[in-house]
Amino acid sequence: MSGTKLHSRKAPAIKTDLPKALIVAHGQPSDPEPAEAALAALTARVQSRLPYIEITSATMASPGALESTIDQLPSQTPLYPLFMSDGWFVKTALPKRLANHTLRLLPPLGLDSRLPQLAAQAVSRSVEAAGWNISNTHILIAAHGSAQGGAAARSARLFAENLAEILPCAEITVGFVEEAPYLNEAASGLGRPSLCLPFFAMEGEHVRDDIPEALEEAGFQGAVLPPFGQYDGIASLIADTLQADFTRNKAV
């Protein structure tokens, strides 16, 4: 990115003797600091539910943030990937960045079987607030997708299938930012009532720019939900996952 100078970030010192956990997100390479701050805010919400565990966070995009954080963590610290699939970032890029650190990699957010129920609650609230009938509402899932592999699309489609089993809505379709069917095509012709559900963990450029642009191009007339990181129940979901992992491994 022209004109932008990135600096390595030194992680805050981890000081307590409490058991540790780490939450990692992709972040925003073009502007790392806001994404770091947003992840830290979500981590604080998780931390408030687990006072007996010290939880820290880092994005992969912020130079030096991940490495300086994991250097302070003990062996077998659980690492929660705030990603929507177990694709290249989770299976290849993240393990490579961990190098010789033996952290315990947990399943990513997007594969959590409780996520569709959380989304269904958010959809129902939005539909009710708009005065619509859920049985007539079309749900459009806006997902990342990838031309480099199928994991991202599979995760989004599995989520859509599970969501359809919960919600008695008119129809659920999936559109992608980086592969067909592209979001602008999937959104074309959808009037009201319709609802776009971004299948993203945090608010990066895809959520702020790409999704709105695709929806505008399609003439989408429905409402748009925020990414999962802004859901009321997401901190409790992550906290429950970490607690279950610590219980299985008898760490707390």
N, C-alpha and C positions, 0 to 999 in steps of 0.2 A: 504493500500500500504506500503510495507516494506521499512523502512529507511527514510520515508518522514514525517516530522513534520509540521502539519498545524497550523497556528496561526489565531486567530480571527482578522478580519480586521475592524478597526474603520472607518466609512464613513467620507468623508470630510464634514466639517460643511456647512450647507445650510444657507446662510446669507441674501439673498435678500428678499424683500417684494413682489416679483413677484409671480403670480400663479405658482403652482408646478405640475410636472408630473414625473412619474417614469417608466423606462423601465427595465424589469426583464428578464433574460435568465437563462437557466439551468446551464451553465458553465461546467467546467471540474473538477470533484472531485479529480482526480489523480494529477492535476497540475493547481490549481485555478487561479493563478496570470495572466498567458497569456490570459485566457478567460475573466478575469475582464478587462484587458487592451484593448482587442479587442472590448468588449461591450462599454467601455468608449469612444473609438474612434468613433464607430458608433453613440453613443449618442451625441457626439460633432457635428457630421454632421447634426443630426436632430436639435440640439440646434441652429445651424447657420441659420436655416430656421424659427425658432420661437424665436426671440430675446426678446419677451415680456412674455415668459414663462421660468421658471427655471426648466431644465430637469436634472435629475440625474439617475443613473443606479446602478444595483447590480445583481450578479449572485446568484443563490440558492446554488451553490456548494462551494462558498468561505465562510469559517466559520465566522459568525457574520456580514457579509456584508449586507445582506438583513435587518436583525433586526436593526442594527445601523442606517440604512438609513431611514426606515419607522418610527422610533422613532422621527425623526425630521420633519415629514410631517404632514400637517393639515388633518383634516377629509375630506373625499370625494376627495382626490387627485386621479386623474386617473392613473391607473397602466396598462401599455401596456405589455402584455406577448409576448416575442419574442420566441414563440413556434410554431410548425407546426400543432398542433391539439389541441382540447379542451379535451384531455384525462386526465389521472390521475394527472399529474403535475399541470395542470391548474385548474381542478375541485376539487382536493382533497389536494394535497401537498401544493400548493401555498396559498389557503385560510387558511389552518391550520397554516402556518408560519405567516400569517398576524395577527393571534390571535384576539385581541380585537380592532385592528385598522380598521376603517371603510373607507378603500380605495375603489375606484370605479374601478372594474375589467373590462377591455375592452376585446373584442374578440381577439384571438391570430392571429398572422401574417398569419399562414397557411390557415385560413378561409377567408382571405380578398379576395373579389371578383375581385379586381384589380390585384392580384398577377399573374394569368395566362397571362394577357396581358404584364406585365413586363417581365415574363419569355419568352414569344413569341418574344419579341424584342431582348432579349439576344440570343436566339436560332437563329433567323434570321441573326443577325450580325455574329455569329460564323460560320454558314453555308456559308454565303457569303464570309467570310475571307478564308475559306477552299476551295472555288471554287466549292462547291457542288450545287446540285439542291435540294431545300427543298422538292419537291414532291417525291424524291427518298431517303430521309433521314429518318432513324429510330431513334426515340427519346426514350431513356431508362431513366425512372425516378427512381433514387436510393433513396428509402425512409427508414425510421427507422423501422416502424412496431413494433409490440409488442405481446408477448405471453400472456400478462396479460389483454388485452382488445382490442376492435376493433376500437377505435377512431382514432388511428394513421393511420391505413390502410385505413379507410373510408376517412379521410382527403386527403391522397395521391391520392386515386382513383378519388375523386371528382375533385381534381386539374387536374388530367390527362384527365378527361372527358371535363373539361372546356378548357384546352389547345388544345385538339383535335378539338374543334369547331372553334378555331382561326387559327391554322396552317394547311396548306394543305400538311402535311408530309405523308410519306409512312405508318407509323404506330407509335403508342405510346404504350409502355408497361411499367409496374411497377415491380420492384424487391425490396425486403426488406432485411435489415440487420438482423432482429430478428424474421422473420416468413416467411413461404412459400407464394408465390414463392421466394426463396432466390435469391439474386442479382447475384451470380455466375451462377445460372441456367438461369435466365432471360437474362443475357448477352451472354450466350453461342451461338456461331454461328453467332453473329452479326459482319459483316465485315464493310467496309466503303462503303457509307457514313453512319455513325451513331454517335450519340451524347448522352452522359450521363449527365443528369440534376439532381444534388443532391437536394433532397427535404429536405434541412436542413437550419436552420437560420444562424449558425455560423460554423467556422472551428474547430471542436473538433476531438476526436480520430476517430469517425466514418468516417468523411470526409478525414482526413489525412491518416488513416491506413486501416480501414475495407473496404471502397469502392475501393481504389486502389488494395488491395489484392484480392478482389472478381473479379474485372475486369481482373487482371493479370491471375488469375486461369482460367477464362473463355476464355482467349485469345482475349479479346476485343480490336479492332483495331481503334475505333473511338476517338473523342475528348471528353474532360470532362470540363464542366462548373464549376465555383466556387459556393459556397453556397450563398444564397440570401443576406446575410449581406454584401457581397462584390459587389453587383449590384449597378450601378450608380444611379438608381432611387429609391432604397429602402429607403433612408433617407427622400426623399420627400413624399413617400407613408406613412411612419410612421408619419411624421409631419402633413400631411393632416388629418390623423385619429385623432390625438390629437387636432388639430384645430377644427375639426368638433365636437368633444366631448365637448370642452370648449364652443363652440358656442351654442350647445344644452342646456348646463347647465348654460349659461350666466355667465361664470367665467371670460371671458376677453372681 
